[in-house]
Every structure is written in structure tokens, then in C-alpha cells.
Amino acid sequence: MKQNQYYYKLEDFSSSLLQTHTHLHICFYYNQIGDAGASGLASSLAQCTNLSNLVLALGGNYIGHVGASGLGSALAQCTNLSNLSLDLGQKQFICSFGL
């Protein structure tokens, strides 16, 4: 069984060998991540082509609808992903809608 690799900072994760990851635990609680940070994370996740298990903990950040959409698109590119645990831990996304 493959052991999880743990990351607590976006910079550390983004500079890792992304294509080699199969089991990830990404814990970015309260890292002041907004849409730009979520886009950076999404870009890195999309390169994790061998990823099969992911725990993604992003509670206490400021991710809006743009960042959430980018993360969703990136996860869709992880075609080998079979187990996903997603913890956004936000009471609501920061969104603005035209009425």
C-alpha cells in the first residue's frame, strides 16, 4: 500500500514532482488562499496524472466561485483519481451574482 504524501504549503506542493504522486493529503487550512491561490493549486493538481487518492482540506480560506471552478476543472483532469475527500470547511463560498 502506498503511503500518503503530506503537504501544508502551496509552494512545497507546487515544487514537488507532481507526476509521481499517487496518494496525497493536502492540508491548506487557514492559509489565506483566495481565487489566485486556488488557481495555482489547480494548475499543480492538473499535472498529477498518476493521482489515485486525494484528501484536499482547504477550510478557512477565501476561495470564491472562480477558484472553486478551477479546482473542479483540475480534478476532472486527474483521470486516475478513484478516492477523493474534499473539505472546504467554509460556511459559504465568496460569490457575487448579478441580479
C-alpha positions as CSV (number, residue, x, y, z in Angstrom):
1,M,0.0,0.0,0.0
2,K,1.3,3.4,-1.0
3,Q,1.8,5.9,1.8
4,N,0.3,9.3,1.7
5,Q,2.5,12.3,1.0
6,Y,1.5,15.3,3.1
7,Y,1.7,19.0,2.1
8,Y,0.9,22.0,4.2
9,K,2.2,24.8,1.9
10,L,1.3,25.5,-1.7
11,E,4.9,26.3,-2.6
12,D,6.1,23.0,-1.3
13,F,3.4,21.1,-3.2
14,S,3.8,23.1,-6.5
15,S,7.6,22.5,-6.5
16,S,7.3,18.7,-5.9
17,L,7.5,16.0,-8.6
18,L,3.8,16.3,-9.4
19,Q,3.6,13.4,-11.9
20,T,4.9,11.0,-9.3
21,H,2.1,11.5,-6.7
22,T,-0.4,8.7,-6.3
23,H,-1.6,9.3,-2.7
24,L,-1.8,12.9,-1.5
25,H,-3.0,14.6,1.7
26,I,-3.1,18.4,1.1
27,C,-3.9,20.4,4.2
28,F,-4.0,24.1,3.5
29,Y,-6.3,25.2,6.4
30,Y,-6.2,28.9,7.1
31,N,-3.5,29.7,4.5
32,Q,-5.3,32.8,3.2
33,I,-5.8,31.1,-0.1
34,G,-8.1,33.1,-2.5
35,D,-9.0,32.6,-6.1
36,A,-5.4,33.2,-7.3
37,G,-4.0,30.6,-4.8
38,A,-6.8,28.1,-5.8
39,S,-5.8,28.6,-9.4
40,G,-2.2,27.9,-8.6
41,L,-3.3,24.8,-6.7
42,A,-5.5,23.7,-9.6
43,S,-2.6,24.1,-12.1
44,S,-0.5,21.8,-9.9
45,L,-3.2,19.3,-9.3
46,A,-3.9,19.0,-13.1
47,Q,-0.3,17.8,-13.5
48,C,-0.8,14.9,-11.0
49,T,-1.6,12.4,-13.8
50,N,-1.0,9.4,-11.6
51,L,-3.0,10.5,-8.6
52,S,-5.5,7.9,-7.3
53,N,-6.2,9.1,-3.8
54,L,-6.6,12.7,-2.6
55,V,-7.5,14.3,0.6
56,L,-7.9,18.1,0.0
57,A,-8.5,20.2,3.1
58,L,-9.0,23.9,2.3
59,G,-11.1,25.2,5.2
60,G,-10.7,28.7,6.5
61,N,-9.6,30.2,3.2
62,Y,-11.2,32.8,0.8
63,I,-11.9,30.7,-2.3
64,G,-14.6,32.1,-4.4
65,H,-16.6,30.7,-7.3
66,V,-13.7,31.3,-9.8
67,G,-11.2,29.3,-7.6
68,A,-13.7,26.6,-6.9
69,S,-14.4,26.2,-10.6
70,G,-10.7,26.0,-11.4
71,L,-10.3,23.3,-8.8
72,G,-13.2,21.3,-10.2
73,S,-11.7,21.5,-13.7
74,A,-8.3,20.4,-12.5
75,L,-9.7,17.4,-10.6
76,A,-11.6,16.4,-13.8
77,Q,-8.1,16.1,-15.5
78,C,-7.0,13.6,-12.8
79,T,-8.4,10.6,-14.7
80,N,-6.9,8.0,-12.3
81,L,-8.5,9.6,-9.3
82,S,-10.6,7.0,-7.5
83,N,-10.9,8.3,-4.0
84,L,-11.5,12.0,-3.1
85,S,-12.1,13.5,0.3
86,L,-12.8,17.2,-0.1
87,D,-13.1,19.5,3.0
88,L,-13.8,23.1,2.1
89,G,-14.8,24.0,5.7
90,Q,-16.3,27.3,4.7
91,K,-19.8,28.4,5.7
92,Q,-20.2,29.7,2.2
93,F,-18.2,30.5,-0.9
94,I,-17.5,34.1,-1.5
95,C,-19.6,34.7,-4.6
96,S,-21.1,37.6,-6.4
97,F,-24.0,37.2,-8.7
98,G,-25.6,39.7,-10.9
99,L,-29.3,40.1,-10.2
